[in-house]
Amino acid sequence: MSGIKLVVFDMDGTLLQERSCWEYIHRHFGVDNTEMLKLYMEHKINDQEFAESDIELWEKNSDEKVNESYINSILDEIEPSDGAEELIDSLHRNGIKTAILSGGIKYLADKWAEKWKMECAIANRIVDDENGKLKVIIESSGHAKGPIMDQLLEKMEVRKKDVASVGDTSVDIPLFQRSKLGIAVNTSDEKVIEEADYHLEKNDLRELISVITN
């Protein structure tokens, strides 16, 4: 056995087919947040401001009320990556715990974590406020996955040498750095691949069963 006791997964583009659940919602409403994304990546706006600008775009471009239920119905259309369920199930049968750490939306993370009986899901909440208007509660900053991972490992009492992580973008590199085994999937980003210990070139997560458990 590899000695791995916990695997921490990114969600969007990793366990799920869509690269970004936020972008999936943008496409639903026919909006483009490229300008705000640039500002966010340049650290000129924070996660809260970025998410609130997204909601404003959705509301301006919808013919019906945009609330938590409506957004969740859109997120329900997103499908898992090939082999995701089989990988999670196999890890659990090998006594390995699993968790999601995502900059995505918590409803989606909770949905799949519950379905696959994962330990926990850390992501960002989009909920109705007391007036029925959407609000965002940031619990997983895309710029701070490292510290969040530290907190998760401390809470679960797991050390770096017992951890594997799986991700697809540069914001997942801090997860790799806090793991014995960092795995890059669904990516051609050379920096992500370089920082990972293993690169899955196929789009089938079942291939990772032997990589993690052997």
C-alpha positions as CSV (number, residue, x, y, z in Angstrom):
1,M,0.0,0.0,0.0
2,S,1.1,3.6,-0.7
3,G,0.4,4.7,2.9
4,I,-2.0,7.4,1.6
5,K,-4.8,8.0,4.1
6,L,-6.5,11.0,2.6
7,V,-7.1,12.3,-1.0
8,V,-8.1,16.0,-1.4
9,F,-9.7,16.8,-4.7
10,D,-10.4,20.0,-6.5
11,M,-13.9,19.8,-8.0
12,D,-14.3,21.8,-11.2
13,G,-12.4,20.3,-14.1
14,T,-11.3,17.5,-11.8
15,L,-14.1,15.5,-10.3
16,L,-16.6,17.3,-12.6
17,Q,-16.4,17.7,-16.3
18,E,-17.0,21.5,-16.3
19,R,-13.8,23.5,-15.9
20,S,-15.7,26.1,-13.8
21,C,-19.2,25.9,-12.4
22,W,-19.2,29.7,-12.2
23,E,-18.4,29.8,-15.9
24,Y,-21.1,27.2,-16.6
25,I,-23.7,29.6,-15.0
26,H,-22.3,32.5,-17.1
27,R,-22.9,30.5,-20.2
28,H,-26.5,29.8,-19.1
29,F,-27.1,33.5,-18.9
30,G,-25.0,34.4,-21.9
31,V,-22.7,36.7,-20.0
32,D,-18.9,37.3,-20.0
33,N,-17.0,38.1,-16.8
34,T,-13.5,38.1,-18.5
35,E,-12.8,41.7,-17.3
36,M,-13.5,40.9,-13.7
37,L,-11.6,37.6,-13.9
38,K,-8.5,39.6,-15.0
39,L,-8.9,41.9,-12.1
40,Y,-9.3,39.0,-9.7
41,M,-6.2,37.1,-11.1
42,E,-4.2,40.3,-10.7
43,H,-5.4,40.6,-7.0
44,K,-7.1,43.9,-7.7
45,I,-10.4,42.6,-6.4
46,N,-11.1,40.0,-3.8
47,D,-13.2,36.8,-3.9
48,Q,-16.3,38.6,-2.4
49,E,-16.2,41.4,-5.0
50,F,-15.6,38.9,-7.8
51,A,-18.5,36.7,-6.8
52,E,-20.8,39.6,-6.3
53,S,-20.0,41.0,-9.7
54,D,-21.0,37.5,-11.2
55,I,-24.4,37.6,-9.4
56,E,-25.0,41.1,-10.7
57,L,-24.3,39.9,-14.3
58,W,-26.7,37.0,-13.8
59,E,-29.5,39.2,-12.5
60,K,-29.2,41.8,-15.2
61,N,-29.4,39.1,-17.9
62,S,-32.3,37.0,-16.6
63,D,-36.0,37.2,-17.4
64,E,-36.9,35.5,-14.2
65,K,-35.8,35.9,-10.5
66,V,-32.3,34.6,-9.9
67,N,-32.4,32.9,-6.5
68,E,-30.7,30.0,-4.8
69,S,-33.1,27.4,-6.2
70,Y,-32.7,28.7,-9.8
71,I,-28.9,28.6,-9.5
72,N,-28.9,25.1,-8.0
73,S,-31.1,23.9,-10.9
74,I,-28.4,25.1,-13.3
75,L,-25.6,23.4,-11.3
76,D,-27.6,20.1,-11.3
77,E,-26.9,19.9,-15.1
78,I,-23.2,19.4,-14.5
79,E,-21.9,15.8,-14.9
80,P,-19.0,14.1,-13.1
81,S,-15.8,13.3,-14.9
82,D,-15.3,9.8,-16.4
83,G,-14.4,7.3,-13.7
84,A,-14.9,9.8,-10.8
85,E,-17.4,7.6,-8.9
86,E,-15.4,4.5,-9.4
87,L,-12.2,6.2,-8.2
88,I,-13.8,7.5,-5.0
89,D,-15.4,4.1,-4.3
90,S,-12.2,2.3,-4.8
91,L,-10.3,4.6,-2.5
92,H,-12.9,4.2,0.2
93,R,-12.8,0.4,-0.2
94,N,-9.0,0.7,0.4
95,G,-9.6,2.6,3.6
96,I,-8.6,6.0,2.1
97,K,-10.7,9.0,3.1
98,T,-11.6,11.7,0.5
99,A,-12.5,15.4,0.6
100,I,-13.3,18.2,-1.8
101,L,-11.5,21.6,-1.6
102,S,-12.8,23.9,-4.3
103,G,-13.2,27.5,-5.2
104,G,-16.5,26.5,-6.8
105,I,-20.0,26.5,-5.3
106,K,-20.8,24.5,-2.1
107,Y,-24.2,23.3,-3.2
108,L,-22.5,21.3,-6.0
109,A,-19.6,20.2,-3.8
110,D,-22.0,19.0,-1.1
111,K,-24.2,17.2,-3.6
112,W,-21.4,15.0,-4.9
113,A,-19.6,14.6,-1.6
114,E,-22.8,13.3,-0.1
115,K,-23.5,11.0,-3.0
116,W,-20.0,9.6,-3.0
117,K,-19.8,9.5,0.9
118,M,-16.8,11.7,1.1
119,E,-15.6,13.2,4.4
120,C,-16.3,16.8,3.7
121,A,-16.6,19.5,1.0
122,I,-15.1,23.0,1.3
123,A,-16.4,25.5,-1.2
124,N,-18.3,28.9,-1.4
125,R,-21.9,29.3,-0.5
126,I,-24.5,31.0,-2.7
127,V,-27.7,31.4,-0.7
128,D,-30.8,33.6,-0.4
129,D,-30.7,36.3,2.2
130,E,-33.6,37.3,4.4
131,N,-35.1,39.2,1.4
132,G,-34.7,36.4,-1.0
133,K,-31.8,38.0,-2.8
134,L,-28.7,36.0,-3.6
135,K,-25.6,36.5,-1.5
136,V,-22.2,34.9,-1.4
137,I,-20.4,33.5,1.6
138,I,-16.7,33.0,0.8
139,E,-15.3,29.9,2.5
140,S,-12.7,28.8,0.0
141,S,-10.7,31.5,-1.7
142,G,-9.1,30.6,-5.0
143,H,-6.1,32.6,-3.8
144,A,-5.8,30.8,-0.4
145,K,-6.2,27.0,-1.0
146,G,-2.9,26.4,0.8
147,P,-4.0,27.7,4.2
148,I,-7.4,26.1,3.8
149,M,-5.6,22.8,3.1
150,D,-3.5,23.3,6.3
151,Q,-6.7,23.7,8.3
152,L,-8.3,20.7,6.8
153,L,-5.2,18.4,7.5
154,E,-5.0,19.7,11.1
155,K,-8.7,19.1,11.6
156,M,-8.5,15.5,10.2
157,E,-5.2,14.9,12.0
158,V,-3.4,13.8,8.8
159,R,0.2,14.6,7.9
160,K,1.6,15.6,4.6
161,K,3.2,12.1,4.1
162,D,-0.2,10.6,4.3
163,V,-1.9,12.9,1.7
164,A,-2.5,12.9,-2.0
165,S,-4.2,15.8,-3.9
166,V,-5.7,16.0,-7.3
167,G,-6.2,19.2,-9.3
168,D,-6.2,20.9,-12.7
169,T,-5.1,24.5,-12.5
170,S,-2.4,26.7,-10.9
171,V,-4.5,27.4,-7.8
172,D,-4.2,23.7,-7.0
173,I,-0.4,23.8,-6.8
174,P,-0.6,24.7,-3.1
175,L,-2.5,21.4,-2.6
176,F,0.3,19.5,-4.3
177,Q,2.9,21.2,-2.1
178,R,1.1,20.0,1.0
179,S,0.9,16.4,-0.2
180,K,3.1,13.4,-0.6
181,L,1.5,12.8,-4.0
182,G,0.3,15.7,-6.2
183,I,-1.7,14.6,-9.3
184,A,-2.4,16.9,-12.2
185,V,-5.5,15.9,-14.3
186,N,-7.3,17.4,-17.3
187,T,-4.7,20.0,-18.0
188,S,-2.1,21.1,-20.5
189,D,-0.7,23.8,-18.2
190,E,3.0,23.1,-18.1
191,K,3.4,24.8,-14.7
192,V,0.7,22.6,-13.1
193,I,2.2,19.5,-14.7
194,E,5.7,20.4,-13.5
195,E,4.6,21.0,-9.9
196,A,2.7,17.7,-9.8
197,D,4.3,14.3,-9.0
198,Y,2.1,12.6,-11.5
199,H,0.2,13.7,-14.6
200,L,-2.8,11.8,-15.8
201,E,-2.9,12.2,-19.6
202,K,-6.1,10.2,-20.1
203,N,-9.5,11.6,-19.3
204,D,-10.5,8.7,-17.1
205,L,-10.0,9.0,-13.4
206,R,-10.1,5.2,-12.9
207,E,-6.5,5.3,-14.1
208,L,-5.6,6.9,-10.7
209,I,-6.7,3.9,-8.6
210,S,-3.5,2.1,-8.9
211,V,-1.4,5.3,-8.8
212,I,-2.8,6.2,-5.4
213,T,-3.3,2.8,-3.8
214,N,-0.1,0.9,-4.9
